[in-house]
Amino acid sequence: MMDLHSLILVPSQEMSSVKHPWAYVETQVLDFVWCTSAAFSEYILALAIHGPHVTLKSLLISKNYLLAMVCSLIEYLVEIYFFPELKEYWYISNLGLAMVVIGEIIRKLAIITAGQAFTHLIKISHEEHHKLVTHGVYRFVRHPGYCGFFIWSIGTQIMLCNPISTVVFAFVVWQFFSQRIPYEEYFLRQFFGSRYEEYAVGLPSGIPFVK
């Protein structure tokens, strides 16, 4: 089996000229590990911050999300069988891997920085532990957690060289956050008033084309 380090990070002339079926499998396995470890680590992190009240439901792992992941796997398998040359662009896979790592780091920093103020479900009533977080990664974008997830989710599909799923994931995730952010910020303005208004002025949301 080809060494994983040479597969993902070190391109070679041999790889570009010889089709290596194990290369496809190793890339798929690495992507799957990133997906599962991200969800599992976020669950553990949520437990550490919020305690036993956290459930898998609170992580927003919906049926639509699972369906999207299944569809992306189907696309990968179909394309690897009929169009294996689409999966040989190591530089595209490396770009996706970089996006996955960067997105994961941004999201985890957002969760850790916000602490108990970070919740997966939008709160519509102000609770005692709620606070306006403006430091750390929140100095650069209003919703770094969403920004990280957006980058991460698209990166998983670029890493697999899935052209269809890349476009679909980008559109679906963007649409989700384009609706969620205004709804969430309505309550943030209710909770924090002018403090949130001053914080939000001139600061991007973290999602392209979402004010």
TILUMGU-351420 format. One line per 8 residues: number of its first residue (from 1); their letters; for each residue z, y, x of C-alpha. Coordinates in steps of 0.2 Angstrom, whole numbers. Layout:
NUM = a = Z:Y:X | ... $
***
This chain:
1 = mmdlhsli = 0:0:0 | -4:17:6 | 11:27:12 | 16:39:-1 | 18:54:11 | 1:53:17 | -6:51:-1 | 2:66:-8 $
9 = lvpsqems = 4:78:6 | -8:74:20 | -26:73:16 | -38:63:26 | -56:59:28 | -53:41:24 | -45:46:7 | -60:57:3 $
17 = svkhpway = -73:43:6 | -64:27:1 | -58:24:-17 | -40:17:-16 | -34:10:-33 | -16:11:-27 | -17:29:-24 | -19:32:-42 $
25 = vetqvldf = -4:21:-47 | 7:29:-34 | 2:47:-40 | 6:41:-58 | 23:33:-53 | 28:49:-44 | 23:60:-59 | 33:48:-70 $
33 = vwctsaaf = 48:49:-59 | 48:68:-59 | 47:68:-78 | 61:56:-81 | 72:63:-68 | 70:81:-74 | 75:76:-92 | 90:65:-85 $
41 = seyilala = 96:78:-73 | 95:92:-86 | 105:80:-98 | 119:78:-84 | 119:96:-80 | 121:100:-99 | 135:88:-100 | 144:96:-85 $
49 = ihgphvtl = 142:113:-93 | 145:110:-111 | 155:94:-111 | 153:79:-123 | 146:89:-137 | 129:88:-129 | 117:75:-136 | 99:70:-132 $
57 = kslliskn = 94:80:-148 | 100:96:-140 | 88:94:-125 | 73:96:-137 | 65:80:-133 | 55:80:-149 | 43:67:-156 | 29:80:-153 $
65 = yllamvcs = 34:81:-134 | 34:62:-133 | 18:60:-141 | 10:73:-129 | 17:63:-114 | 9:47:-122 | -8:56:-124 | -8:62:-107 $
73 = lieylvei = -5:44:-100 | -19:38:-111 | -30:51:-104 | -25:47:-86 | -29:28:-89 | -45:31:-98 | -51:43:-85 | -46:32:-70 $
81 = yffpelke = -56:18:-77 | -72:27:-82 | -71:42:-71 | -60:37:-56 | -68:51:-45 | -59:64:-56 | -43:58:-49 | -48:59:-30 $
89 = ywyisnlg = -45:78:-28 | -29:78:-17 | -28:97:-17 | -27:98:-36 | -14:84:-36 | -4:94:-23 | -5:110:-32 | 2:101:-48 $
97 = lamvvige = 16:94:-37 | 20:111:-30 | 21:118:-48 | 32:103:-54 | 44:107:-40 | 44:126:-42 | 46:124:-61 | 60:112:-59 $
105 = iirklaii = 69:124:-47 | 67:139:-58 | 73:130:-73 | 88:123:-65 | 93:139:-57 | 92:147:-75 | 104:134:-82 | 116:135:-68 $
113 = tagqafth = 116:154:-67 | 119:156:-86 | 132:142:-87 | 139:141:-105 | 128:155:-110 | 113:143:-108 | 110:133:-124 | 95:122:-129 $
121 = likishee = 97:127:-147 | 95:145:-152 | 112:152:-158 | 111:163:-173 | 129:168:-173 | 139:176:-159 | 152:164:-151 | 166:169:-139 $
129 = hhklvthg = 158:161:-123 | 141:170:-126 | 137:183:-113 | 122:193:-107 | 116:186:-91 | 106:198:-80 | 109:193:-62 | 101:179:-52 $
137 = vyrfvrhp = 84:173:-58 | 87:183:-74 | 84:199:-64 | 65:194:-63 | 61:188:-80 | 71:187:-96 | 68:169:-99 | 68:160:-83 $
145 = gycgffiw = 72:143:-91 | 56:144:-102 | 46:150:-87 | 51:135:-77 | 48:123:-90 | 31:131:-93 | 26:129:-75 | 33:112:-74 $
153 = sigtqiml = 24:105:-89 | 7:111:-84 | 10:105:-66 | 13:87:-72 | -4:87:-79 | -13:96:-65 | -4:83:-53 | -12:69:-63 $
161 = cnpistvv = -29:78:-63 | -29:77:-82 | -41:91:-87 | -39:89:-106 | -20:87:-106 | -19:102:-94 | -27:113:-107 | -18:105:-122 $
169 = fafvvwqf = -1:106:-113 | -4:125:-108 | -9:129:-126 | 5:119:-135 | 19:125:-124 | 13:143:-124 | 12:143:-143 | 30:136:-144 $
177 = fsqripye = 37:149:-133 | 27:163:-140 | 36:159:-157 | 53:155:-150 | 55:170:-139 | 54:184:-152 | 65:173:-164 | 78:171:-150 $
185 = eyflrqff = 77:189:-145 | 80:195:-162 | 98:187:-162 | 101:193:-144 | 98:211:-150 | 110:208:-164 | 123:201:-152 | 121:213:-137 $
193 = gsryeeya = 113:229:-145 | 108:242:-133 | 114:232:-118 | 100:220:-121 | 87:233:-125 | 91:241:-108 | 90:225:-99 | 73:220:-107 $
201 = vglpsgip = 64:236:-104 | 50:233:-91 | 56:215:-88 | 43:202:-92 | 47:187:-103 | 42:174:-90 | 28:167:-101 | 11:174:-99 $
209 = fvk = 5:186:-113 | 22:185:-122 | 30:202:-122 $
***
